[in-house]
Each structure stands twice: as structure tokens, then as C-alpha cells.
Amino acid sequence: CGKEICCLKEIQVIDIYSKIYIKFSSFQSFINNLVSTIGRRRFRLERRRRTTFTKFTIWSCWLSVTAN
């Protein structure tokens, strides 16, 4: 399988995962907001961590493509 295709598939999987994760997180955040504002702050942190993870995965994927 071509490295670029593998890379695209990987990104698609991450995209699907993050969409599910966002839906779950917004629901979680909604519940947290009912409970307290501390929950909302935690949700914001969580979102930042997820985007960093996605960026890192795409970057490492791109690195492996260019290396070969």
C-alpha cells in the first residue's frame, strides 16, 4: 500500500474519532456545566490536548512518508 494512502486513512480514522470525541465531550461539558464551572474549565483543557495529539499524529505520519 502506498504510504500517502495509508497516511490519509490514518488521518480519516483520527478525524472520525475526534468527531465522536467532540460529541461526547460536549455532552460531558453540558453535564459539567450543570454541576459546576470547574467542569467547563477542564473541558477546555481536554480540547486543547486533543488538537495537539491530532497535530502530532499527522506530523509523525508525514515524517514517515517523507523518510521512505
C-alpha positions as CSV (number, residue, x, y, z in Angstrom):
1,C,0.0,0.0,0.0
2,G,1.3,3.5,-0.9
3,K,2.5,5.5,2.1
4,E,0.4,8.5,1.2
5,I,-2.8,6.4,1.1
6,C,-2.0,4.8,4.5
7,C,-1.4,8.3,5.8
8,L,-4.8,9.6,4.5
9,K,-6.6,6.6,6.0
10,E,-4.9,7.2,9.4
11,I,-6.0,10.9,9.3
12,Q,-9.5,9.9,8.4
13,V,-9.7,7.5,11.3
14,I,-8.4,10.3,13.6
15,D,-11.0,12.6,12.2
16,I,-13.8,10.2,12.8
17,Y,-12.5,9.6,16.3
18,S,-12.3,13.3,17.1
19,K,-15.8,13.9,15.8
20,I,-17.1,11.2,18.2
21,Y,-14.9,12.6,20.9
22,I,-16.2,16.1,20.4
23,K,-19.8,14.9,20.6
24,F,-19.1,13.0,23.8
25,S,-17.1,15.9,25.3
26,S,-19.8,18.5,24.5
27,F,-22.4,16.2,26.2
28,Q,-19.9,15.8,29.1
29,S,-19.3,19.5,29.2
30,F,-23.1,20.2,29.3
31,I,-23.4,17.9,32.4
32,N,-20.3,19.5,33.9
33,N,-21.8,23.0,33.4
34,L,-24.9,21.9,35.3
35,V,-22.7,20.6,38.1
36,S,-20.1,23.5,38.2
37,T,-17.9,25.9,36.2
38,I,-14.8,23.9,37.1
39,G,-16.0,21.2,34.7
40,R,-16.1,23.7,31.9
41,R,-12.5,24.7,32.5
42,R,-11.5,21.0,32.4
43,F,-13.3,20.5,29.1
44,R,-11.4,23.4,27.6
45,L,-8.1,21.8,28.7
46,E,-9.2,18.5,27.2
47,R,-10.0,20.1,23.9
48,R,-6.5,21.7,23.7
49,R,-4.9,18.3,24.4
50,R,-6.8,16.6,21.6
51,T,-5.8,19.1,18.9
52,T,-2.2,18.8,20.0
53,F,-2.5,15.0,19.7
54,T,-4.0,15.2,16.2
55,K,-1.3,17.6,15.0
56,F,1.4,15.4,16.4
57,T,-0.1,12.3,14.7
58,I,-0.3,14.0,11.3
59,W,3.2,15.4,11.7
60,S,4.7,12.0,12.6
61,C,2.7,10.4,9.8
62,W,4.1,13.0,7.3
63,L,7.6,12.4,8.6
64,S,7.4,8.6,7.9
65,V,6.1,9.3,4.4
66,T,8.9,11.7,3.6
67,A,11.5,9.4,5.2
68,N,10.7,6.5,2.9
